[in-house]
């Protein structure tokens, strides 16, 4: 796994962001990344329950980042 992908997963876990993880076998997992002491796997809380995914099986990830807009906006 690319070092940047692993770092991105760790940031998503700290921020409790929604992620989509594409695996090398073509599967995809959608859920909330969670901080873990395991250095070999990432924990993802899915609708079906927690899933542990080895970092070596991850091909790519997408992070869903929420923005909070304060005040009045005009277009």
N, C-alpha and C positions, 0 to 999 in steps of 0.2 A: 504494500500500500504506500502510496505517495505520502510523504511527511506532511504536506499541506492539508491533505484530506484528513489525516489523523488529528491535526491541530484544529481544523474546522469542526470536526466531531466533538472535540473537547470543549470548544467555545460554545457550541450549540447545547451541550449538556449543562454547562455552567449557567447559561441563560434560559434553560428549559424551553428551547425552541422546538417547533415542529420540524421534522426532517423527513426526507424521502431518501432511502439508501438503495442504490442499485448494486446487486451482487454479481460476481463474476459468472454465476450460472444463469443469469438473465432474470432472476427473481427481483422483486422490489418490496421493500418494507417501509411502511409509513407509520410514524409515531413521534413521541416526545423523547428526545435524548435525555439520559440521566447520568449523573456523575457516579463513577464507580472506581473502586480501588484496583480493579483488574486491569493490568497493563496490556493484556492480549485481546480483550474483547470490549465492545461497546454495548451498553444496555439500552434498549429501546422499549418504551412502554407503548404498546399498540392497543387497539380496541379489544383484541383477543387476550391480552395479558403481556407480561414482560417477555422480551426476546433478547438473547445474548448472541451477538454477532462477532465472530473473530475479525480483527482488523484486516487480516490477509485476504478475506473473502469479499471485501468492499471494493467495488470498481469506481463508483462515483457517488456523490451526495448532493442534495439540494436542501438549503435551509430556508424556512419561511420566517421572514423577519417582520415583526409587527411594528408599525409606526404609530405613535400617539401624537395627534395634532391638538395643540392647545390654542385657545383663542379663536377669533373669527378669521375665516379665510374668504377671500373674494377672488373670483376668476375673471 
